[in-house]
Structure formats: structure tokens, C-alpha cells
Amino acid sequence: MKDWVILDQARLNQRREKEIRGVRINVFLSPYDIPQAIRGQYDQQIGQFLIEFKYMEDEPIVRDQKDLALVLRIGKNSGRLFGIEVDVDKLKASHVNLAMYLQNMVSQALHKRLEQLPSGSSTHRNYDLASDIIKERQADLFGELQLAAT
Amino acid sequence: MISQGWRRTNYHTIGVVQWAAGIAAAVMGASLKADAAIWTQRWEFAGQFLKALQGSAWYSLPLLTCLLGIGQVARSSIGHPRIWFAVKQILDIFRDDVFAGQAGQPLHHHRVTLFKHKRFRLAWVRWPWSGWLVAVERSGHTTRTRTVAFRAPDNADLAEGIAGQTWATRFVIAMSGLPDPTSTDNAILTDYANRTFVPVEWVRARHFLARSYCGIPVEVKGRVWGVIVLDSRGQDSIDTEAVRLYTMVGKFLGKLLERA
């Protein structure tokens, strides 16, 4: 099992301005919404690639099947993103540059989910943040998959 | 806010009453199988006692069972004293760390208050069932007797106070540089009330209010359990460090509140 990569929460949680009932206030994301760590691993035995986020508080998870090959792991109560499962075996045959294809697939799935969430909500910000973290760390996350494919 | 002593005494007293009721119910249940005539031949007193037990069992047993249930509800609502003692310690530590720069000033000028969201509040208020954030614990040993609560209804637009807005948005809300709430100028009081999301009458009724606030949502198993509000009489005493410090204490707090 791959190790967790610790994230810099202070850097991720920047002050933002928000207007509530005509009052401009400073807001930060709740510490519960900011991932503390991330890891990506490819399990060759079951042909599954998994990106996981670790938060301050655990909760039961529900699986949201986005398409045949991709499942989002979502917090049952908070709705925040806990993980992304991709069934690599289903994609291997039809895609040569698997890592690149997977990056796009994950990015699109998160984008779609973001569109469904109310803009400016804390859950929306959580997905936004998760999406940014994946983009920032894509070399680490998808690197193993690249090697496995070659 | 419930004092530690009151909580400990009542929690344990109710526990003793529950044990007594449980034992009495068990004895009473067992007595129904006993033959009173045989016992009367051996010891007359025991026989009479057995008859009395058997005669009253039809109402005593249901009453004792109800007493056990009510006791359990009461103990749950009071909360385990050790858990709440630990919660208080965490709030004190959090206060000391966040307001480390305000050393030497009175404790109640810089406080940390834990609010729990309750659907119903037993109080003489207009909307007791609308949803409230009720202060359940606070750092320090002073300013604990007054009941503090803010409306936090399902219609989140009506949420009051920094606590209510934190609960409604699930964001950390920081508000500093507030005007002087001790002023007699109506415009200043109205500005203070608007910026802290409370009615101006509420501000007028209180003479010593904070000049900066920070609300942090408190979650248990992914659900918003309540909020923590830091308040300070200093205009700029709460910085972003509070959020980082909360990540350290919040995990322990969540685990304790799961059992509270």
C-alpha cells in the first residue's frame, strides 16, 4: 500500500471574502473540508486505480457510480470527496495512453460533480480543492499507472 | 451552561436511583413466583412483605421500568461528567493557544464557547422548536451562568449570530474590528448588530460584548454537531492561526462529542 502524502492545509485554506445578508466577511474553509493527505495507488491484481483523500474526521462512505469504469467515494453525511476508483482493466484495451486518459476522465467526473453542487457552498469548495490537488500532484498520482502500463 | 459539579452530582445520583430501581424491579419480579404462605410460616414479617410486593407489582413494575427509562434519558441529556470534563480541558487548551498573545488579561475577555445544535430548546422564547445553537461548554471559570443561544432554523437565512452563520454556511467565519458595543450611539450599535447578525435589541441588552469573533463548525461523523465561537474584546486578537490550531484539537473533540 502506498504511503499517504501529507498536504499543507494552511496553504490550501486561503482567506476568502463572502457576502452574507449584505455584510462582507472573511471566510475560510472548514478544517473538516480540507484534505489532510492524499494517495494514489494501482492494484494490479484487481485492476483498480484508487485515489484517496484523508480528512480530519472519518464518516461512512457511499459509492457514486459515474460511468462503467469510474466510481466516486463520497462522505454519506457531508458529501465531501473521499476517493475515486477507476476500473483500469475496462479501459486498458481501448486506450493506449492510459495515464493521460485517466487524468482527463477524473477531471471530467469532478467537473460534472462540481456543476451539480451549489456554487459557493462548502461542498463545492471541497471538490474544487480536491480537483486542484489532483492536478497539482498528477505526476505522483498517475506515475505508477504509467509504469504499470508500459 | 451546566457546571461540572452539578453535572457530576446529578449524573451519579440518577445512576444510583437507576440501580435501585433495577434491583427493586428484579426483586419484585422474582417475588411473583414465591409462595407467600410458605414464607409466612417461616417468618411472618417476610410473608407479609412478600404479599405487599405481589399486591403492588401490577403498578410498581411498570413504574420502575419507566423510572429506569426516564433516568437513562436524563443521564444522556446531562452527559457523562468525565467526557464533559475532557471537553472543557480541550476548550481551555484551545483558548490558551489561540489567545497566547493576550496573556495577563482576564480570561473572560478572550473566550472559546462550544454551541450544540438542538431542534428544540426548553425556554420561554418565541420559536422554541425552530432549531437553536445552545452554549453547552465554555473555556475559563467565569461568565458561565448566563444561558446563551442563537437561532439556527432550517431556513438558514434566519440564522442569528456568528454562531448561526457558521452553522448555516459550514465555513469558518472571521469577524474583527467591530465597533464599540458599549457606545450609546444608535448608528454604531446598529452597525455592530448587522455585522454580527443579531437584532440591535440584543446588543443593547448586553454591555460587554466582543470586538472580534471567529466561528468554526464542529462535526461528528460528517454531520454538523454545532459550532465553536471564539470571541475577544480585542479588536484584532483572533488570527488565522486559530483554524490551524483547531485541526489539532478538533479530532479529539469530535471523538469525545460522539460519546457525549
Interface residues (C-beta under 8 A of the other chain):
Chain A: Q9 A10 N13 R15 K18 I20 R21 G22 V23 I25 N26 V27 F28 L29 S30 P31 Y32 D33 Q36 M56 E57 D58 E59 P60 G75 K76 N77 S78 R80 S121 S122
Chain B: D157 Q165 T169 R170 F171 V172 I173 A174 M175 N194 R195 F197 I216 P217 E219 V220 K221 G222 R223 T240 V243 R244 Y246 T247 G250 K251 G254
